[in-house]
Amino acid sequence: MRALLQRVISGKVYIKGELFNEISSGYVILLGVSESDTESDADLLAEKTVNLRIMADTEGKMNRSVLDTEGEILVISQFTLYADLTAGRRPSFLKSAKGELAEKLYQRYIERLKSLGVKKVVSGKFGAYMKVEIHNDGPVTIMMDSDEF
């Protein structure tokens, strides 16, 4: 499971031109699920997410977690994080999980973030065409992969 995490001052997601969800300070997370991911990958990635110390402290140093700052999280499904570019010019997405598994683990990750104490966790709509508005803070962008920890 991969999460491209961006520290933001705000984030919004639109579907069919209408505002679907929004957050203030916290993280916008683009979440990709691979065909080999399990519930334990979702749980592990969620725990790493909430405890990652990349929020600014009073001196502007990255020393606090999203829990410490009572930050908010917007999670967007993103199967393209598993693009394979090894052959030709068109990416292959064969390593991305199929819809049913991907949605199950996407929802599991969101529910785990909530259960770990994040005050507000919202999402886009799985499988929908979305426009995401991200106002980076820093910018700070971190790629996390459950296979790496």
C-alpha positions as CSV (number, residue, x, y, z in Angstrom):
1,M,0.0,0.0,0.0
2,R,1.3,3.4,-0.9
3,A,0.4,6.8,0.5
4,L,1.7,10.0,-1.0
5,L,1.2,12.4,1.9
6,Q,1.2,16.1,1.5
7,R,1.2,18.5,4.5
8,V,-1.4,21.2,3.7
9,I,-3.0,24.3,5.0
10,S,-6.2,23.2,3.2
11,G,-7.5,20.6,0.8
12,K,-10.7,20.0,-1.1
13,V,-12.1,17.4,-3.4
14,Y,-14.8,18.1,-6.1
15,I,-17.0,15.6,-7.9
16,K,-19.0,16.7,-10.9
17,G,-18.1,20.3,-10.2
18,E,-19.5,20.1,-6.6
19,L,-17.5,20.3,-3.4
20,F,-17.6,16.8,-1.9
21,N,-15.3,17.2,1.1
22,E,-12.7,19.5,2.5
23,I,-10.2,19.9,5.3
24,S,-8.2,22.7,6.9
25,S,-4.6,22.2,8.2
26,G,-3.3,18.6,8.1
27,Y,-2.7,16.0,5.3
28,V,-4.0,15.3,1.9
29,I,-3.2,11.7,1.2
30,L,-3.3,10.0,-2.2
31,L,-3.7,6.3,-1.4
32,G,-2.8,3.4,-3.7
33,V,-3.5,-0.3,-3.0
34,S,-1.6,-3.1,-4.7
35,E,-2.9,-6.6,-5.5
36,S,-0.8,-8.0,-2.7
37,D,-1.9,-5.7,0.1
38,T,-3.8,-6.9,3.2
39,E,-5.6,-5.4,6.1
40,S,-2.4,-5.4,8.1
41,D,-0.8,-3.2,5.4
42,A,-3.7,-0.7,5.9
43,D,-3.4,-0.8,9.7
44,L,0.4,-0.4,9.6
45,L,0.3,2.5,7.1
46,A,-2.4,4.3,9.2
47,E,-0.4,4.0,12.4
48,K,2.7,5.3,10.6
49,T,0.6,8.2,9.1
50,V,-0.8,9.5,12.4
51,N,2.5,9.3,14.3
52,L,4.7,10.8,11.5
53,R,6.3,14.0,12.9
54,I,6.2,16.4,10.0
55,M,3.9,19.1,11.4
56,A,5.5,22.3,12.6
57,D,6.1,23.0,16.2
58,T,6.2,26.5,17.7
59,E,9.7,27.1,16.2
60,G,8.6,25.9,12.7
61,K,10.5,22.6,13.0
62,M,8.9,19.4,11.8
63,N,8.5,17.9,15.3
64,R,4.8,17.2,15.8
65,S,2.3,14.6,14.5
66,V,-1.1,15.2,13.0
67,L,-2.5,14.0,16.3
68,D,-0.4,16.5,18.3
69,T,-1.7,19.4,16.1
70,E,-5.3,18.1,15.9
71,G,-4.8,18.2,12.1
72,E,-7.3,16.9,9.6
73,I,-6.9,14.3,6.8
74,L,-8.4,14.0,3.3
75,V,-7.8,10.6,1.7
76,I,-8.1,10.2,-2.1
77,S,-8.0,6.8,-3.8
78,Q,-5.2,6.8,-6.4
79,F,-4.6,3.5,-8.3
80,T,-2.0,5.3,-10.5
81,L,0.5,5.2,-7.6
82,Y,1.3,1.6,-8.8
83,A,2.0,2.6,-12.4
84,D,4.6,0.4,-14.1
85,L,6.7,2.4,-16.6
86,T,9.1,-0.3,-17.6
87,A,7.7,-1.0,-21.0
88,G,6.8,1.5,-23.7
89,R,5.3,4.9,-23.1
90,R,1.9,4.0,-21.7
91,P,1.9,3.0,-18.0
92,S,0.5,-0.3,-16.9
93,F,-1.6,-0.6,-13.8
94,L,-1.6,-4.4,-13.4
95,K,0.0,-4.1,-10.0
96,S,-2.9,-2.1,-8.7
97,A,-5.5,-4.0,-6.7
98,K,-8.8,-4.7,-8.4
99,G,-11.8,-2.6,-7.3
100,E,-13.3,-4.7,-4.6
101,L,-10.0,-5.3,-2.7
102,A,-8.8,-1.8,-3.3
103,E,-12.0,-0.2,-1.9
104,K,-12.1,-2.5,1.1
105,L,-8.5,-1.6,2.1
106,Y,-9.1,2.1,1.3
107,Q,-12.0,2.1,3.7
108,R,-10.0,0.1,6.2
109,Y,-7.2,2.7,6.2
110,I,-9.7,5.5,6.6
111,E,-11.5,3.8,9.6
112,R,-8.1,3.0,11.2
113,L,-7.1,6.7,11.0
114,K,-10.3,7.6,12.8
115,S,-9.8,5.0,15.4
116,L,-6.3,6.2,16.1
117,G,-7.7,9.6,17.1
118,V,-7.5,11.9,14.1
119,K,-10.2,14.5,14.8
120,K,-11.5,14.8,11.2
121,V,-10.9,12.2,8.4
122,V,-12.8,12.6,5.1
123,S,-12.4,11.2,1.7
124,G,-13.1,11.4,-2.0
125,K,-15.5,8.9,-3.6
126,F,-13.8,5.6,-4.5
127,G,-13.7,5.1,-8.3
128,A,-15.0,8.6,-9.1
129,Y,-13.4,11.1,-11.3
130,M,-12.3,13.8,-8.9
131,K,-10.6,17.2,-8.9
132,V,-8.4,17.7,-5.9
133,E,-7.3,21.1,-4.6
134,I,-4.2,21.0,-2.5
135,H,-2.6,24.0,-0.8
136,N,0.8,22.6,0.2
137,D,2.4,23.7,3.4
138,G,6.2,23.9,3.1
139,P,5.8,22.1,0.7
140,V,6.2,18.9,2.5
141,T,5.5,15.7,0.5
142,I,6.3,12.2,1.8
143,M,5.9,8.9,0.0
144,M,5.2,5.9,2.3
145,D,5.0,2.3,1.2
146,S,3.9,-0.5,3.6
147,D,6.4,-2.8,2.0
148,E,9.2,-0.7,3.4
149,F,8.4,-1.0,7.1
